[in-house]
Amino acid sequence: MANQFQANMPIYLQLVDQFKHRIISGELKVGSKLESVRDLAVQFEVNPNTMQRALAELERDGLVYSERTSGRYITKDKESINKMREKIAQEIIEQFIEKMTSLGFSIQETLELFQKKIEEGVSK
């Protein structure tokens, strides 16, 4: 899995963001076992210490937990995942509003453009 990391943000934080997205989107299933730190490091083409730091951050956020003898798992706490999902959505909305405001759009104009785009259908 070739990864394109951005130079303006630490790699471990970019990994945290990737894992969060995979968890809240359901790509990584609730309660599923993660591969070993070394295997994940190889997969993401990063140093094992970098991957360890990212996984430790995910543990602090409550999205991953460790079992001493069997490895790391995605949390079984669906409420925690939903809270993270909501938090990330709020951050995206705030960034969008800030960007639109910086372009000179009022909140009303932004809402109208947003509504128009939804009605047209969002293309991927």
Residue pairs with C-beta under 8 A, 6 or more apart in sequence:
1 43
1 44
1 45
2 45
3 44
3 45
3 46
5 11
5 14
6 14
11 46
11 50
12 50
12 51
12 53
12 54
12 57
13 54
13 57
15 44
15 46
15 50
15 51
15 54
16 54
16 57
16 58
16 61
19 28
19 54
19 55
19 58
19 63
19 64
20 58
20 61
20 63
20 84
20 88
21 27
21 88
22 28
23 63
23 74
23 75
23 81
23 84
24 81
24 84
24 85
24 88
28 34
28 74
29 74
30 74
30 75
30 76
30 78
30 81
31 73
31 74
31 75
31 76
32 73
32 74
33 70
33 71
33 72
33 73
34 40
34 55
34 64
34 71
34 72
34 73
34 74
35 43
36 71
37 48
37 51
37 52
37 55
38 48
40 51
40 55
41 47
41 48
41 50
41 51
44 51
55 64
55 72
58 64
59 65
59 66
59 72
61 84
62 75
62 77
62 80
63 74
63 75
63 80
63 81
63 84
64 72
64 73
64 74
64 75
65 72
65 73
65 75
66 72
66 73
67 73
75 81
97 107
97 110
100 109
100 110
100 113
101 107
101 110
105 113
